[in-house]
Amino acid sequence: MTIHPVRNTLRLVAALCLSSLPLAAADVSLVAVQYPERSSVEVRLMPTQRVSPAEAEADVKFKEGQARVEIEYKNLPPAILFGGDVTAYVVWAVTRDGAAENLGELIVREPNGSSDFRTGQKEFALLITAEPYPMVLRPSELVAFASTTPKSRKVQSTPVTLSNLVVGVRLESSRIGGLRYSGPDPLDLVEAQAVLAQAQRMRADQYAPDAVRDAGIALAQATSFFHAGKIKQGVDYARRSLALSSAAIRDTDRHLAEEATAAAEAKRAAEMQGAEERRAAAEQQAAASHQQALTAHEQELAAREQALAAREEAAAAQRQLTDAQQQASAAQQQLASLQQQADQAQREAAEAQRRAEEAGSSAQESEAARREAEAARRRAEDLAAAAQDARGQAERAQAEAKDAAERLEQQKQQLQQENERLVREREDLAGRLTVAISEVAQITKTARGVVVNLPDILFDTNKATLKPNAQIALAKLAGIVSLFPAINLRVEGHTDSTGTDVINNRLSRERANSVARFLRQQGVAESRMTADGYGSKLPIADNATAEGRSRNRRVEIILAEGVIQAP
């Protein structure tokens, strides 16, 4: 008899398949039964669409710490007809906590038959799945039968939901109910060939070389016995090859899982180390930024002191100018008064001279007139001299007032230039603040101030603990805002509309407080910050879409001078 490859055998069967599409994976609902001591309980096993109209029933008897499970089936096609990597049915005992124990392979050589199994469990449900090899550690999504509630009212039963089924098992037919195997090779040999082929494809010889080698030898011996018509010996060696190949696959899966776990741990360790290094770098950068902030603050204070001194000098110059102008005005008034007195003295002298000339007939009167005229002349000369001094004082006062006005104008120009420089520096610092923050997070300029939008990726789902990457971004933000000690911060948390207001309000407040607390740890003064949460009350997008809900889950930091009002 010629042995055909497994793939050719399965292709002959595939033509009879009802469907080539896999059924959707889902949780499995079972019923766990607490089996009484020394009593038999009949449990019906409900078939799925994969094997229907096949039937199966279990008789379970618990005695002396062991449960004997006898399963009888009818019209059940062999699992090898699923094709792909599927080769066997496996019976599982599923406990109330969802743990699944592999009881062994349900060997199907004929459409009707039975098998016995043992378990130390006392309370369990029964499940039969199609698997790539008999020794799998977890049930696959290819469920064939699931136990239901027993008819007996003397037993206690509990609903059980089995999750975490293995998905993605390769198969060529999703339903095999009503099919019959008609291949040229015995089923035991076909199954052994398929499982050994799986072991070879996954390079199990790298982890279990002895088992793979012995499985190949046993398969060759089984083939020889089947050729010789020694069916019993052929079955024994085929089952031995199957067991060896299954053990090799199981060991290989375990090694691969361990390697994947080790690689994941190494990757996680590397990521954590990288995050720690980035965090340390961010802290150093924040410290440097803080020092720059102190320097900038000192420079700003010095500039303010210079501006104050310039204002005081300008005020003194203004007072000096006012005094000089007042002195000049007084000197002008005094000059005018003296000029009037001098004119009056001149007139009096002229009048005295006239009277002296008219009094020529009397020597005594003439002398008196002469003396009066001389006195008037001297008084006029004195007044003229005083007027000249007053005119000089007025001219000097005017010159001093002009100098004071020029100095005041110069000081005003200097003060204006200093104010313009301070405005330019403030605008430059504000521009650098906006640019620097925009590199860390998304920002928006509003009437309330600059709004920094921190997305939901800063936190785990329904959590308020900052992720490492979020801490790095916030550390950079803290270093930036430290450059602006006059800028205050208001931290506001928001959620989408999923969940209740009680949960959303609490979560938004906790996230806002978490951000504010971390900023305080990075050196931002608590007196500069306030924090609050608004739940789902202030959406910025439509909560009817996933993208909109994602945008609504956010923390916003508003930056502005003075008191920042609530939204």
C-alpha positions in Angstrom: 0.0 0.0 0.0 1.4 3.4 -1.0 1.5 6.1 1.7 0.3 9.4 0.3 1.3 12.8 1.9 -1.1 14.2 4.4 -1.8 17.3 2.3 -3.0 15.2 -0.6 -5.3 13.2 1.7 -6.8 16.4 3.1 -7.4 17.9 -0.4 -9.5 14.9 -1.2 -11.7 15.6 1.7 -11.8 19.4 1.2 -14.1 19.1 -1.8 -16.9 17.8 0.5 -16.6 20.8 2.9 -19.7 22.9 3.6 -17.8 26.2 4.2 -14.1 27.4 4.0 -14.6 30.3 6.3 -13.8 30.1 10.0 -16.5 30.7 12.6 -16.1 33.8 14.8 -14.4 33.2 18.1 -16.4 34.0 21.3 -16.7 33.2 25.0 -18.1 29.7 25.7 -21.0 29.3 28.1 -20.8 26.1 30.1 -22.4 24.5 33.2 -20.1 23.3 36.0 -21.6 20.4 38.0 -20.8 19.4 41.5 -20.8 15.6 41.2 -22.1 13.7 44.2 -20.0 10.8 45.7 -20.6 7.4 44.2 -23.5 8.5 42.0 -23.6 8.5 38.2 -24.7 11.7 36.5 -25.6 11.9 32.8 -24.6 15.1 31.1 -25.6 16.1 27.6 -22.9 17.6 25.4 -24.4 20.1 23.0 -22.8 20.1 19.5 -21.8 23.3 17.7 -22.3 24.1 14.0 -18.8 22.8 13.4 -19.8 19.1 13.9 -23.7 19.1 14.0 -25.6 16.8 13.6 -23.2 14.8 15.6 -24.3 13.8 19.1 -22.4 13.2 22.4 -23.2 12.4 26.0 -21.1 11.9 29.1 -21.7 9.7 32.1 -19.8 11.0 35.1 -19.2 9.1 38.4 -17.1 10.5 41.3 -15.6 7.9 43.6 -12.7 8.0 46.1 -11.3 11.3 44.9 -11.5 10.6 41.2 -14.2 11.4 38.6 -14.6 8.8 35.8 -15.9 10.4 32.6 -17.3 8.1 29.9 -18.1 9.9 26.7 -20.2 8.3 24.0 -20.6 9.9 20.6 -22.5 9.3 17.4 -22.1 10.5 13.8 -18.9 12.3 14.7 -16.4 12.8 11.8 -12.7 12.7 12.7 -11.0 16.0 13.5 -8.5 15.5 10.7 -11.3 16.6 8.2 -11.0 20.2 9.4 -7.7 20.3 7.5 -4.9 22.8 8.0 -3.2 22.1 11.4 -6.2 20.5 13.1 -5.7 16.8 13.9 -7.5 15.8 17.1 -10.4 16.3 19.5 -9.4 17.1 23.1 -11.7 16.7 26.2 -11.4 19.4 28.8 -12.6 19.7 32.4 -13.4 23.4 33.1 -13.7 24.5 36.8 -15.8 27.2 38.2 -12.9 29.7 38.0 -12.5 29.1 34.3 -9.4 26.9 34.5 -9.3 24.2 31.8 -7.6 20.8 32.4 -6.7 18.6 29.4 -8.2 15.2 30.0 -6.8 13.7 26.8 -7.7 13.0 23.2 -11.1 11.8 22.1 -9.9 9.3 19.5 -12.4 9.0 16.6 -11.8 6.2 14.2 -15.4 5.4 13.4 -18.5 7.7 13.4 -19.8 6.0 16.6 -17.8 5.2 19.7 -16.8 6.0 23.3 -13.8 6.8 25.4 -13.1 7.0 29.1 -11.2 9.8 31.0 -10.2 10.6 34.6 -9.9 13.8 36.6 -9.3 14.7 40.2 -11.8 17.6 39.9 -15.1 17.3 41.7 -16.9 20.3 40.2 -16.4 20.9 36.5 -18.0 21.4 33.1 -17.0 19.4 30.0 -15.8 20.8 26.7 -14.6 19.2 23.5 -12.5 21.2 21.1 -10.6 20.5 17.8 -6.9 21.0 18.3 -3.6 20.9 16.3 -2.2 18.2 18.6 -3.5 16.3 21.6 -1.2 17.8 24.3 -2.2 21.5 24.0 -2.3 23.5 27.2 -5.2 25.7 26.4 -8.5 25.1 24.5 -8.9 26.6 21.0 -11.8 28.5 19.6 -12.8 25.4 17.5 -15.4 24.2 20.0 -17.2 20.9 19.0 -19.2 20.2 22.1 -20.1 22.0 25.4 -21.8 20.5 28.4 -25.3 21.6 29.5 -27.3 21.4 32.7 -28.0 17.8 33.8 -31.6 16.6 34.0 -31.1 15.3 37.5 -32.3 17.7 40.2 -30.1 16.1 42.9 -26.9 17.8 41.6 -25.8 21.4 42.0 -24.8 23.3 38.8 -23.2 26.7 38.2 -22.9 28.7 34.9 -19.3 29.1 33.8 -18.0 31.4 31.0 -14.7 30.3 29.5 -12.7 33.0 27.9 -9.1 33.4 26.6 -9.6 30.7 23.9 -6.7 30.2 21.5 -7.6 31.9 18.2 -6.0 31.7 14.7 -5.6 27.9 14.4 -5.1 27.2 10.7 -7.9 25.1 9.1 -9.4 24.5 5.7 -13.0 23.7 6.7 -15.0 25.4 9.4 -17.8 22.7 9.4 -17.4 19.0 9.0 -20.8 17.7 10.3 -22.1 14.8 8.2 -18.7 14.2 6.4 -17.0 10.8 6.3 -13.3 10.1 6.0 -12.5 8.2 2.8 -8.7 8.6 2.5 -6.5 5.7 1.6 -4.4 5.8 4.9 -5.5 4.8 8.4 -6.6 7.8 10.5 -3.9 7.1 13.2 -1.2 7.2 10.6 -2.6 10.4 9.0 -2.8 12.1 12.4 0.7 11.1 13.3 2.0 12.3 10.0 0.2 15.7 10.4 1.5 16.3 13.9 5.1 15.4 13.0 4.9 17.8 10.0 3.8 20.6 12.4 6.7 19.8 14.7 9.1 20.0 11.7 7.6 23.2 10.4 8.1 25.0 13.7 11.6 23.6 14.0 10.9 21.7 17.2 14.2 19.7 16.6 16.0 22.8 17.9 14.4 22.4 21.3 13.4 18.7 21.5 15.7 17.0 19.0 15.4 13.5 20.6 11.6 13.6 20.6 11.4 14.7 17.0 13.9 12.0 15.9 12.1 9.3 17.9 8.8 10.4 16.5 10.1 10.1 12.9 11.4 6.6 13.7 8.1 5.5 15.3 6.2 6.9 12.3 8.4 4.9 9.9 7.8 1.8 11.9 4.0 2.4 12.0 4.0 2.8 8.3 5.8 -0.5 7.8 3.4 -2.3 10.1 0.4 -0.9 8.3 1.9 -1.9 5.0 2.4 -5.4 6.4 -1.2 -5.6 7.5 -0.3 -5.5 11.2 -2.9 -3.0 12.2 -2.5 -3.2 16.0 1.2 -2.7 15.9 0.8 0.1 13.3 -1.7 1.8 15.6 0.6 1.5 18.6 3.6 3.0 16.8 1.5 5.7 15.2 0.2 6.7 18.7 3.7 6.7 20.0 4.9 8.9 17.2 1.9 11.2 17.8 2.8 11.4 21.6 6.4 12.2 20.9 5.6 14.9 18.3 3.0 16.4 20.6 5.5 16.6 23.4 8.1 18.2 21.1 5.6 20.8 20.0 4.5 21.5 23.6 8.1 21.9 24.7 8.9 24.1 21.7 5.8 26.3 22.5 7.0 26.6 26.1 10.5 27.6 25.0 9.2 30.1 22.5 6.9 31.6 25.1 9.8 31.8 27.5 11.9 33.5 24.9 9.1 35.9 23.9 8.6 36.7 27.6 12.3 37.2 28.1 12.5 39.4 25.0 9.4 41.4 26.2 11.0 41.8 29.6 14.3 42.9 28.0 12.4 45.3 25.8 10.4 46.7 28.7 13.6 47.0 30.8 15.3 48.9 27.9 12.2 51.1 27.5 12.2 51.8 31.2 15.9 52.5 31.2 15.4 54.8 28.2 12.4 56.5 29.9 14.5 56.9 33.1 17.4 58.4 31.1 15.0 60.7 29.3 13.4 61.7 32.6 16.9 62.4 34.1 17.7 64.5 31.0 14.4 66.3 31.3 15.2 67.0 35.0 18.6 68.4 34.1 17.0 70.5 31.4 14.4 71.7 33.8 17.2 72.6 36.3 19.0 74.5 33.6 15.8 76.2 32.6 15.2 77.1 36.2 18.6 78.6 36.5 18.0 80.5 33.3 14.7 81.6 34.7 16.4 83.0 37.8 19.0 84.8 35.7 16.2 86.2 33.5 14.3 87.3 36.5 17.3 89.1 38.0 17.9 90.8 34.7 14.3 91.9 34.6 14.5 93.2 38.2 17.6 95.2 37.2 15.9 96.6 34.2 12.9 97.6 36.3 15.2 99.3 38.8 16.9 101.2 36.0 13.6 102.2 34.6 12.5 103.4 38.1 15.7 105.4 38.5 15.2 107.0 35.1 11.6 107.9 36.0 12.9 109.5 39.3 15.6 111.4 37.4 13.0 112.6 34.9 10.7 113.7 37.7 13.6 115.6 39.4 14.4 117.2 36.0 10.8 118.2 35.6 10.8 119.8 39.1 14.1 121.6 38.3 12.6 122.8 35.0 9.5 124.1 36.8 11.6 125.9 39.4 13.8 127.5 36.7 10.7 128.6 34.8 9.2 130.1 38.0 12.5 131.9 38.8 12.7 133.2 35.3 9.1 134.5 35.5 9.9 136.1 38.9 13.0 137.7 37.4 11.0 139.1 34.5 8.4 140.5 36.9 11.2 142.1 39.1 12.8 143.5 35.9 9.6 145.1 34.8 9.1 146.6 38.3 12.6 148.0 38.4 12.2 149.3 34.9 9.1 151.1 36.0 10.8 152.5 39.1 13.8 153.6 36.9 11.5 155.3 34.5 9.8 157.0 37.4 13.1 158.1 38.9 14.2 159.5 35.5 11.0 161.5 35.4 11.5 162.7 38.9 15.1 163.7 38.1 13.9 165.7 35.1 11.2 167.3 37.1 13.7 168.3 39.8 16.1 169.7 37.2 13.2 171.7 35.8 12.3 173.1 39.2 16.0 173.9 39.9 16.1 176.0 36.7 12.9 177.7 37.6 14.2 178.5 41.1 17.3 180.3 40.0 16.2 183.5 41.8 16.8 181.9 45.2 20.1 180.3 45.9 18.7 178.4 48.8 15.8 177.0 46.6 18.3 176.3 43.8 20.5 174.3 46.0 17.6 172.3 47.4 16.4 171.6 43.9 19.9 170.6 42.8 20.2 168.2 45.7 16.8 166.7 44.9 17.7 166.3 41.3 21.0 164.7 42.2 19.2 162.2 44.5 16.7 161.4 41.8 19.5 160.8 39.3 21.3 158.5 41.7 18.1 156.6 42.5 17.5 156.2 38.7 21.0 154.9 38.2 20.6 152.4 41.0 17.3 151.3 39.7 18.8 150.9 36.2 21.7 148.9 37.7 19.2 146.7 39.6 17.2 146.2 36.4 20.3 145.2 34.6 21.1 142.6 37.3 17.5 141.4 37.1 17.8 141.1 33.4 20.9 139.0 33.8 19.2 136.8 36.4 16.3 136.4 34.1 18.5 135.4 31.2 20.4 132.9 33.3 17.1 131.5 34.6 15.9 131.1 31.1 19.2 129.4 30.1 18.9 127.0 33.0 15.2 126.3 32.2 16.3 125.6 28.6 19.0 123.2 29.8 16.6 121.5 32.2 14.0 121.1 29.4 16.7 119.6 27.1 17.8 117.2 29.8 14.2 116.3 30.5 13.6 115.6 26.8 16.7 113.4 26.7 15.6 111.5 29.8 12.1 111.1 28.3 13.6 109.7 25.1 15.8 107.3 27.1 12.9 106.2 29.3 10.8 105.6 26.2 13.6 103.6 24.6 14.0 101.6 27.8 10.2 100.9 27.9 10.3 99.9 24.2 13.2 97.6 25.0 11.4 96.0 27.9 8.3 95.5 25.7 10.4 93.9 23.0 12.1 91.6 25.5 8.7 90.7 27.0 7.3 90.0 23.6 10.4 88.0 22.7 10.1 85.9 25.9 6.4 85.4 25.2 7.2 84.3 21.7 9.9 81.9 22.9 7.4 80.6 25.5 4.8 79.9 22.9 7.3 78.2 20.6 8.9 76.2 23.4 5.5 74.9 24.7 4.3 74.1 21.1 7.2 71.6 20.9 5.9 69.8 24.0 2.2 69.9 23.5 -0.6 71.4 21.3 -1.4 75.0 22.2 -4.2 77.5 21.4 -4.3 81.2 22.1 -7.6 82.3 23.7 -9.0 85.2 25.6 -8.2 83.4 28.9 -4.5 82.9 27.8 -2.4 80.3 26.2 -4.1 76.9 26.4 -1.9 73.8 26.5 -3.8 70.7 25.5 -2.6 67.4 27.0 -4.3 64.4 25.3 -5.7 61.3 27.0 -2.5 59.3 26.1 -0.9 60.8 29.3 -2.9 58.3 31.3 -3.9 54.7 31.3 -7.7 54.0 30.6 -9.8 55.2 33.6 -6.6 56.0 35.6 -5.1 59.2 36.9 -1.5 58.0 37.2 0.9 59.7 34.7 2.7 57.5 32.2 6.6 57.9 32.1 6.4 59.7 28.7 3.9 62.1 30.1 6.2 62.9 33.1 9.0 63.7 30.6 6.7 66.1 28.7 5.5 67.8 31.8 9.0 68.1 33.2 9.9 70.0 30.0 6.8 72.2 30.4 7.8 72.9 34.0 11.2 74.0 32.9 9.7 76.3 30.3 7.2 78.0 32.6 9.9 78.5 35.2 11.3 81.1 32.8 8.2 83.2 33.4 7.6 83.6 37.1 4.8 86.2 36.5 2.8 83.6 34.5 0.2 81.6 36.5 -1.3 78.2 35.6 -4.8 76.7 35.8 -5.0 72.9 35.2 -8.4 71.6 34.0 -9.4 68.0 33.5 -12.1 66.8 31.0 -13.6 63.4 30.0 -15.9 62.1 27.3 -19.6 61.3 27.9 -19.0 57.6 28.5 -19.9 56.6 32.1 -21.7 58.5 34.8 -21.1 62.1 35.9 -19.9 60.9 39.3 -17.2 58.8 37.8 -16.3 61.4 35.1 -16.1 64.3 37.5 -13.9 62.4 40.0 -11.6 61.1 37.2 -11.2 64.6 35.7 -10.4 66.2 39.0 -7.9 63.4 39.9 -6.1 63.8 36.5 -5.9 67.6 36.9 -4.6 67.2 40.5 -2.1 64.6 39.3 -0.7 67.0 36.6 -0.5 69.9 39.1 1.1 67.7 41.8 3.8 66.7 39.3 4.5 70.3 38.2 4.9 71.2 41.9 7.5 68.4 42.2 9.3 69.9 39.2 9.6 73.3 41.0 6.5 75.2 39.9 5.3 77.2 42.9 2.0 76.0 44.3 0.9 79.6 44.6 1.0 79.9 40.8 -1.4 77.0 40.2 -5.0 76.0 40.6 -6.6 72.7 39.4 -10.2 71.5 38.9 -12.1 68.9 36.9 -15.3 69.4 34.7 -16.1 65.8 33.7 -17.9 65.7 30.3 -19.5 69.2 30.7 -17.2 71.0 28.3 -16.7 68.9 25.1 -14.7 70.2 22.2 -15.8 67.4 19.8 -18.8 65.1 19.1 -19.0 62.3 21.7 -20.9 60.2 19.1 -17.6 59.2 17.4 -14.5 57.5 18.7 -12.3 60.3 17.4 -14.5 62.9 19.1 -14.5 61.1 22.5 -10.7 60.8 22.2 -10.4 64.6 21.7 -12.7 65.2 24.7 -10.6 63.1 27.0 -7.9 65.7 27.8 -6.2 67.9 30.4 -5.8 71.6 29.6 -3.3 74.0 31.2 -4.1 77.7 30.8 -1.2 80.1 31.1 -1.7 83.8 31.8 -0.8 86.6 34.1 -2.9 87.4 37.1 -6.0 85.5 38.2 -7.2 83.0 35.6 -11.0 82.7 35.6 -12.8 79.4 35.5 -14.4 78.5 32.1 
